[in-house]
Amino acid sequence: MKNMTFTTVLLCILFMPFFISSCTDKIDEHYEEPEWLKGSAWEVLEDRGNYSLFLQAVELAGFKPIMEGKSILTVMAPDDTAFSAYLEKHGYSDISEINLDELKKVIGFHLLYYSYNKNKLVNFRPEGDLITDEEMNKNAGLYYKFRTRSSNVPTMEVEASTGKRRMVYHLDRFIPVFSYRFWDTKKLDAASNYTYFYPNSTWKGTGGFNVSNAAVSEYEILADNGYVYIVDQVIEPLETIYTQLESNENYSIFFNLYNENTTYTYDATLSKDFGAALGADSLFIHTHGTSLPAIAVEWYSTKYSDVANNASKAYSVFAPSDVAMNNFFDNYWEKGGYESLDDVDDLAMKYMLNQFIYKDGIAFPDEITSGKVKNMYDMVFNFDPSKVTDKSMCVNGVFYGLNTMDTPILFASVVGPAFRNKDCNYYLYMLDGTGLITAYSSQDTKYVLLVPTNEQIESEDIYLRTYADGSKLQQETEDGLVDVSSSVMRTIVNIHTATGVDGLKTNGTQVLATQTGFNYWYVKDGKITSSAAYNQILEPDNNVEPFSEFTEVKNGNDNWNNGRTYMYSGTALFQAQEGDGLQHKLSVCNDNRYVYYQFAQLLQKADMVMSSNYIFGLAGASHVIGFIPTNEAISTAIAAGQIPGMDATGAVTSSSKLRQYLLSYFIRDRENALISYPYPGSAMKSSTYVTASGKSLTYTDSGSSLSIMVDGKVANVISDYNFFPFAFDDGCFQLIDTVL
């Protein structure tokens, strides 16, 4: 037994070297560097031997550690020929001559955060790759921007409103990768639209992509810390639209106007992450308020987590040159009473600036000419991209420089006088406060506007006051100054607006329904009034002429593009009818000088007056229409004994019969669809209506006169008042020539 054990041990000792040798071979084979692993991105390029200039620049810029493996990344590498061409183009004889900050900016633009294979650069998906084919094809290629390690050094800027110095942090640049999927999804020709912004480059991205100004000559070279792509040019770092504008003196007016809206926004995340290293407690982002895009910011969203928006969204700015801006001032604002561009109202200028901004991405020339690109007011940009000489791709969008400038569609619409005329800018603030500017500039509707002057609006104790945070309309009240509410502004705007007609007549009569229900304009022989103002003539002691002269306001020698605009004389503002209504007028009338006195007396004798505001049979209706016989017609009928429930002396014999009879002169919206008051050509059409008594009333509009018929008895509306209805909140009346 002992001998067997000894023999076994001896055999093990003898064969152990063979086992050890065999295991070592297997371990070496297992841990041997795979053939496909070529080393770090630095080593890959170093081994190739034609990238010494790029690698030298990488090292000088301080990026060698991440290229050697400290971080995963994607490298866009130009060879020595491409880099030499870059040095020559910029007047350098050697890399060492390049300013270090500039070198970091250039080289960092070639180094993308994270590792992207070709498919991900062609069609990056911010939601991840675990999605369906249908989802993969949605907006394919449009997430085209990738974060790089290129950035500008922080700058110290002075906040004009406070005089405080603000340290502005500049975010890493995103680099645009224009893949064939990008162009396919947009349905644009790749070569022509790409070279429009990169005239010194060639589109070679069929089946792949171009990276900003560079074409890719070799794709997806694998390194152990990412991917390397060989590009045919040094990729020029893109600047912001703001920097592009600032550096071109031909656009100084537009730039300065835009920059007047500068705000500095404190960023808590940036302050926490980078403030200490920069020796600053607070870091800021240079923005331009809430209404204008932040064209000085490198990212669409400053949130690091907002990958989708930062990868896909950008701005397009179409900046008029100084020559174009000055010409526009001479032909537009100067004619409206402004003395200089600095004098133009801030709100008008804000709308002007927004006319030249597209907030939904890069606008390519073919998209502009096809009318696909619209500003925030849903209006196309009316210029020819082929005539634009200054244009550039930017890190946060694109810039177009316009040497000529047509009147923007919004400014050429019927609201144009509010933008143009200095003495009408209160009305502009009302349009803005009601949100109606876009609607009133629509090319789908024809409008007729009355534009009130500032003086007319001030007659209601409404004034425009300017504060540190801007200008606003305020009204004097018993409690002091209060902001004018949007409902008050809307009422004023609506009473000055009509649709459905070509314009105001200078001869004859005309009734126009305003945007305020059951309120009208009455036109007579070149003068105009509102239905509310017209009601003044009912007052026996009235000596005020309700009609005012009106004049048409044109866009130079042209009409406005969606209707006509007028101004009216006088200092009083047109108002909607409010206060005492028709039922009140009839209830309290005891003065025989009123044209409806006799009818009001009949209502009282029939015990139909329930209060100073309500009449029996009419209470509860929102709108009633009365056809009231003249005083003379009623007096004649009473004397002839023609009034049911009343004898020839005027004594009531039956209140119920008299009530029922008088209700036949009214139609209510309880039984009838009343959308307009009656006048020749109104929306109240000839038809049979149900009276408040239940009888049928046949209403006839001949186009030039009106008549009614009840129980076969016809009455004509008298023409003494030009068939203008006396319109109130709760109803209206027309005078007829006989009793029914």
PyMOL commands that set and color helices and strands:
alter all, ss='L'
color gray80, all
select helices_A, chain A and resi 2-31+41-48+52-60+64-70+80-89+95-97+100-108+118-122+133-136+180-186+190-197+241-246+249-259+268-278+307-312+322-336+341-343+346-354+365-369+385-387+416-420+422-434+437-440+454-458+486-495+531-538+582-588+597-605+631-639+655-663
alter helices_A, ss='H'
color red, helices_A
select strands_A, chain A and resi 73-78+111-113+145-147+155-158+165-168+174-179+209-211+214-223+226-231+263-266+284-287+315-320+357-358+390-394+397-402+447-450+462-467+470-477+480-483+497-499+509-513+520-524+527-530+548-553+563-568+624-629+666-668+687-690+696-701+706-710+713-716+726-728+731-736
alter strands_A, ss='S'
color yellow, strands_A
deselect
rebuild
show_as cartoon
